[in-house]
Amino acid sequence: MTFASPVAFASALADLKAPDCAARSAALSRQRRLTKPAGSLGRLEDIAVFFAGWQGREQPRIQQGRTIVFAGNHGITVHGVSAFPASVTAGMVANFRAGGAAINALSGAAGLDLAVVPLEIERPTADFTQSPAMTEDECLAALNAGAAAVGSDLDTIVLGEMGIGNSTAAAALCARSLGGDAASWVGPGTGIDSAGIDRKVAVVDRALAHHDGAPRSAFETLRRVGGRETAALAGAILRARQLGIPVLLDGFICCSAIAPLFADNPAIVDHCLAGHCSAEPGHERLLGQFGLDPLLRLDMRLGEGSGAAVVAGVVRAALATHNEMATFNEAGIADAL
């Protein structure tokens, strides 16, 4: 499956798969029969029912789960928007492949495979204060790289990213898609000081002004002020929806990839769970716009898919209670609690 053109991408976004209502109803019925007071496992019950609806089975599972980390570099780093140079992106990709990053440890702890997808990291996107970050062909290639990383054999995916400068692109994506000024979306990212934040705000303001008269479709916003890794995230999220695969979202940058899609079709978030709320200030605002309630608040701001990978363990716990607990009949208990 590929998005052959911007029109094909828009058509796929407009025609989103719905959850399996029968499987969801069966899972709800099972929850009512389990040996516990109704609602006593709180959001664990909701997670199990959510997974049942998207996987299309009363007893959902994670036999094959995967973390997918997309990496790309950004031309806007010439403006001093990050505490680290763009060369760090390639270094971290090598670290992922060597097994030395936080996401390697967290994916392993959650029983997830890890795939790392670098996207022309030797060739940064264009400086989007002066031109679109990507050509149409470049943006389509990134979207399709994201879609290709999502296999039909997967039961869930955790999405992550790596790219020096991408918190600036994330702020631009959110502002252009959902409104608000640059200052309301810009945060410290990798830990820049107040002068660095001011530079980021100025860069986003210039970008928004430069592209103000351009079309505001999801595709155009991604290619104009996004990055290869954020476009790949968008492609992966849309492909997962086509396949009925639940998505565990990470922090601000991961979620910013959805903002242009959400502006065109808010139902795009329906197959997604917000893993956590990042310490990056714009993330809570973004989740509020999406109507997603994060499962964890751990003050994380690493990216890489790290927060979502932690939540994969919570999901496994939810599915274990749903699938492995006895019903009242099975336990020989005559009266429900």
Protein Blocks (a to p, Z undefined) as FASTA:
>chain_A
ZZfbfklmmmmmmmccdddfklmmmmmmmmmmpccdehklmmmmmmmmmmmmmnopabac
dfbgcddddddddfklmnopafbdfklmmmmmmmmmnopafklmmmmmnopacddddehk
llccddfklbcfbdfklmmmmmmmmmmmpcfkbfbdcdddddehilmmmmmmmmmmngpa
fklmgcfknopafklmmmmmmmmmmmmmmmmmpccbfklmmmmmmcfklmmmmmmmmmmm
mnopacddddfklmmmmmmmmmmommlmmmpccfbacfblklmmmmmmnopacfbdehia
kbnolmmmmmmmmmmmmmmmmmmpccfklnopabaZZ
